[in-house]
Amino acid sequence: MPGYLTDLGPFRAREVKILEETIQKKVPKQLFQNQSELNKDKYRLTFNIPETTTQNLFQYRTKFVQHMLTSPMYANSAVGKPWEIIGSISERIIDELLLSVAKEMEIGRVTQELYRAETR
């Protein structure tokens, strides 16, 4: 077991290990279902990433999964996706700000007073 899993305790380490295995087993979906076998190699990309960089990426992902397991925002199933909650709150704030600015900029009253003054 890698060193960064041992300080989690047996329960969390087992959860993280299961998540890591699940992530590694997932097969990426094909972008195009009707792609012929001859063209697959034509569009295939290869990356030469050093082993240390790969290990750092896996460690970062594991730390993020650990964070998700301990964070109430991610662990609470009632919350759902925290970015959606933050997005809806920010939309409400922006709407309220726009309404208040529009009311301040409203010139209807001034226009009516000007009309009354001109038509007297």
N, C-alpha and C positions, 0 to 999 in steps of 0.2 A: 504494500500500500504506500502511495507517495506520502512524503513528509507533511504536506499541507493538509492532509486529511486526518492525521493522527491527533491534532489538537482540537478536533471538533467533538470528540467523545464518540462512543460506539454507535449511538443511534443516528446522529447527524452524519457521521462518516458513511454509514450504510446508505442513507438517503441520497447523499451526494454521489456515491459510487453507482447507485441504481440509475440516477439521472444521467450521469456520464455515459454509462453503457447504453442507455436508451438513445441518447443523442448520437452516439457513434454508430448505432445500428440503422438509423434512419437513412433511407436512400432518397437522394434528391429527385423531384418530379421532373419529367421531361417537359421542355417548353413547347415543343411541337410534337403532337402525337403521330403524325404521318411522315415523320422524317425517315428517309431511306437509310439503309445500312451503309451505303457507299458515301453518303455525305457526312456521316457522324465524325469521321476523322478530320474532315475539312474544317469543321467549326470547333473542334476540341482545343481547349487552352490548357497549357501546362504552366505551373508555377514552380519556381525553384526557391523554396523558402528554407532558410537555415533551420536546423533542428532546434537550436536554442529559441528562436522566434516562435516556432510551433509549440514548444513547451510553455513559453510565456503566455501564448494565447490560450492554451488549455488551462493554465493556472488562473488566468484572469477570468475565464468563463466559469471555472469552478468556484472562484471567490464570489462572482456575481450570483451564481445559483445559491451559494451559502447565504448571501445577503437576502435573496428572495425568500429563503426558508425562514429567516429570522425577522424579516421586516413585516410589520402588521399590514402594510399596504398591499403586499403580494400574498401573504399567508392567509389573509381573511378572504374567504370565497364570496362574502357578501359585497365586498368592495369591487370586485371584478378587475378591470384594467385601470390602474391609477392615472394613466395619461388621459383617459377619457374623462375622468372626474375633473382633473385639472383643466382640461380643455373646455368643459361645459361651464366651470366656474369663471374662467377667463372670458368666455363669450358673454356671460351675464354681466360681468364688470364692464366690458367694452360697450355693450348695449346701453347700460345705465349711463356711462360717460357720454356716449354719443347723444342720448336723449337730453341730458342736462346741458350739453354744449349747444344743441339745437334750440332748446328753450331760451338760453341766454342770447342766442343770435337772432331769435325771432323778432321780426320788425313789424309784425302785423299791427300792434298797438300804435307804434310810431306812425305808421302809414295812415291809420284811421284818424289820429290826431292832426296830422298834416292835412288830410282831406277836409276835416271839419274846419280847420283854420282857414283854408283856402276858399271854402264855399260859404263862409259867413258873410 
